[in-house]
Amino acid sequence: MKHFDIAIIGLGPAGATLARLLDGKFFRVAAIDKKGADSSFQKPCGGLLAPDAQKELAKFNLTLPKDILVDPQIFSVKTIDLKNRITKHYQRMYLNIDRSKFDSWLISLIPKNVKIFKNSICQYMLKTQRGFKIVFDENGHKQEITADYVVGADGADSFVRRMFFPKFNIRKYTAVQQWFKDEHQKPFYSCILDPENTDCYSWALSKDGHFIFGGAYPVSNSREKFERQKEKLSELGFKFPEPVKTEACMILRPNSFTEFCLGGGNVFLIGEAAGFISPSSLEGISSAFKTAKILGDIFNKHKENKHRAYASASRGLRFKLAAKLIFKCPFIYDSAFRKAVMNSGIKTIRTEE
Ligand SMILES: Cc1cc2nc3c(=O)[nH]c(=O)nc-3n(C[C@H](O)[C@H](O)[C@H](O)COP(=O)(O)OP(=O)(O)OC[C@H]3O[C@@H](n4cnc5c(N)ncnc54)[C@H](O)[C@@H]3O)c2cc1C
């Protein structure tokens, strides 16, 4: 059985970044991820890289290869308020990307000294006297490793969080998303607010000849709410032919400053596994980068009390995300506020028909 200093579970933006940043001179690192070379598993995502995430890439001194971008790049969001029957356009600076290629690129940046287990699903973990025993299925074969530290970077439905912190509760939604052949005359990006079906939001966007429609819905009857919304949007001219692909997964939406699970007892959680995602926009890639950088620095600087250091260094980010519940969410999700804001015309842009 192989022993490592640190085992990272999950190689999305958070895990892949941490694996890239950990100092190979000091740490033997293992990284386990269920994605494989054959793209059999792909993370459901809108694939929009927000300015905050772009800024983190800039701080890492990384430039984005052009084959990660998709067609087209869209500079405005058409915001549709189905309750108040208002539509407005706002400028947006997102990059439209291929999320699967983006994740593969981040993994390609991990140094060779990190032992990567692809096509591997973590199934069981046990705290032992020396550290942790980690059991996973690699291409259908049972594997076991041991490690001193475990980092859960395994996303919203984190196995690591469920295993070690089963009682920790973070507000959850079900994200449902479908891909269609794009039959619209012009590509577009849209954000839909429809309190009848969800107190969160839905999105629609064009991507490389496809049209994606998805939303975050309260967990019960999420699929019915998704279908009801499609019917409403069909009446507004949205085109939903036979879906090419349907995806669904959990998405977190922290509801207070205390709804972040940072870990304990040499288990750390980063990225969405810990609840780091914007409760207003559901943008999670920038926080995945930020928490990976914070934890990477703590390990590389050999901080004594790593848990205390992580809590302290991530406090600002937790405040920033929790503050969105007070300063942003009401203006987006409260129908009366939203109506006033949209009708005020603040920050709206006029688009030619
Ligand atoms: C439908 C949808 C649309 C979204 N759109 C956007 C968007 O446009 N822009 C944006 O910024 N954010 C978006 N988000 C949020 C964003 O995708 C996440 O917050 C972000 O990916 C979190 O990064 P992460 O590295 O923490 O986790 P993830 O990206 O979820 O990565 C977790 C990794 O862990 C692996 N894994 C999970 N369980 C196991 C296991 N048991 N064993 C081994 N490996 C495991 C998975 O393979 C995965 O690669 C969206 C989310 C959803 C659900």
The ligand as a MOL file (V3000), in Angstrom:
LIG
                    3D

  0  0  0     0  0            999 V3000
M  V30 BEGIN CTAB
M  V30 COUNTS 53 58 0 0 0
M  V30 BEGIN ATOM
M  V30 1 C -25.2340 23.1930 -13.8980 0
M  V30 2 C -24.1540 24.0550 -13.2900 0
M  V30 3 C -23.7070 25.1750 -13.9620 0
M  V30 4 C -22.6600 25.9590 -13.4270 0
M  V30 5 N -22.1810 26.9920 -14.1650 0
M  V30 6 C -21.1050 27.7010 -13.7090 0
M  V30 7 C -20.5000 28.6930 -14.5250 0
M  V30 8 O -20.9040 28.9250 -15.6640 0
M  V30 9 N -19.4330 29.3740 -14.0160 0
M  V30 10 C -18.9280 29.1120 -12.7510 0
M  V30 11 O -17.9630 29.7680 -12.3240 0
M  V30 12 N -19.4930 28.1640 -11.9680 0
M  V30 13 C -20.5460 27.4260 -12.4180 0
M  V30 14 N -21.0830 26.4300 -11.6530 0
M  V30 15 C -20.4540 26.1310 -10.3590 0
M  V30 16 C -19.1130 25.4410 -10.6080 0
M  V30 17 O -19.2650 24.4190 -11.5700 0
M  V30 18 C -18.5340 24.8300 -9.3320 0
M  V30 19 O -18.7330 25.6640 -8.2300 0
M  V30 20 C -17.0480 24.5720 -9.5210 0
M  V30 21 O -16.8540 23.6280 -10.5330 0
M  V30 22 C -16.4580 24.0550 -8.2160 0
M  V30 23 O -15.1520 23.5980 -8.4590 0
M  V30 24 P -14.5690 22.4460 -7.5070 0
M  V30 25 O -13.2190 22.1340 -8.0270 0
M  V30 26 O -14.7550 22.8230 -6.1000 0
M  V30 27 O -15.5410 21.1920 -7.7330 0
M  V30 28 P -15.9420 20.4380 -9.0750 0
M  V30 29 O -15.6650 21.2470 -10.2600 0
M  V30 30 O -17.3180 19.9310 -8.8610 0
M  V30 31 O -14.9210 19.2260 -9.1300 0
M  V30 32 C -15.0670 18.1310 -8.2780 0
M  V30 33 C -14.2810 16.9830 -8.8640 0
M  V30 34 O -14.3330 15.9160 -7.9350 0
M  V30 35 C -14.4720 14.6990 -8.6090 0
M  V30 36 N -15.1680 13.7810 -7.7130 0
M  V30 37 C -16.3650 13.9470 -7.1260 0
M  V30 38 N -16.6530 12.8980 -6.3240 0
M  V30 39 C -15.5880 12.0590 -6.4100 0
M  V30 40 C -15.2820 10.7960 -5.8310 0
M  V30 41 N -16.1060 10.1860 -4.9620 0
M  V30 42 N -14.1020 10.2020 -6.1650 0
M  V30 43 C -13.2510 10.8040 -7.0220 0
M  V30 44 N -13.4940 11.9900 -7.5980 0
M  V30 45 C -14.6380 12.6130 -7.2940 0
M  V30 46 C -15.2360 15.0250 -9.8900 0
M  V30 47 O -14.7490 14.2070 -10.9230 0
M  V30 48 C -14.8650 16.4800 -10.1690 0
M  V30 49 O -13.8820 16.5560 -11.1570 0
M  V30 50 C -22.1140 25.6380 -12.1530 0
M  V30 51 C -22.5910 24.5270 -11.4580 0
M  V30 52 C -23.5900 23.7350 -12.0150 0
M  V30 53 C -24.0570 22.5110 -11.2740 0
M  V30 END ATOM
M  V30 BEGIN BOND
M  V30 1 1 1 2
M  V30 2 1 2 3
M  V30 3 2 2 52
M  V30 4 2 3 4
M  V30 5 1 4 5
M  V30 6 1 4 50
M  V30 7 2 5 6
M  V30 8 1 6 7
M  V30 9 1 6 13
M  V30 10 2 7 8
M  V30 11 1 7 9
M  V30 12 1 9 10
M  V30 13 2 10 11
M  V30 14 1 10 12
M  V30 15 2 12 13
M  V30 16 1 13 14
M  V30 17 1 14 15
M  V30 18 1 14 50
M  V30 19 1 15 16
M  V30 20 1 16 17
M  V30 21 1 16 18
M  V30 22 1 18 19
M  V30 23 1 18 20
M  V30 24 1 20 21
M  V30 25 1 20 22
M  V30 26 1 22 23
M  V30 27 1 23 24
M  V30 28 2 24 25
M  V30 29 1 24 26
M  V30 30 1 24 27
M  V30 31 1 27 28
M  V30 32 2 28 29
M  V30 33 1 28 30
M  V30 34 1 28 31
M  V30 35 1 31 32
M  V30 36 1 32 33
M  V30 37 1 33 34
M  V30 38 1 33 48
M  V30 39 1 34 35
M  V30 40 1 35 36
M  V30 41 1 35 46
M  V30 42 1 36 37
M  V30 43 1 36 45
M  V30 44 2 37 38
M  V30 45 1 38 39
M  V30 46 1 39 40
M  V30 47 2 39 45
M  V30 48 1 40 41
M  V30 49 2 40 42
M  V30 50 1 42 43
M  V30 51 2 43 44
M  V30 52 1 44 45
M  V30 53 1 46 47
M  V30 54 1 46 48
M  V30 55 1 48 49
M  V30 56 2 50 51
M  V30 57 1 51 52
M  V30 58 1 52 53
M  V30 END BOND
M  V30 END CTAB
M  END
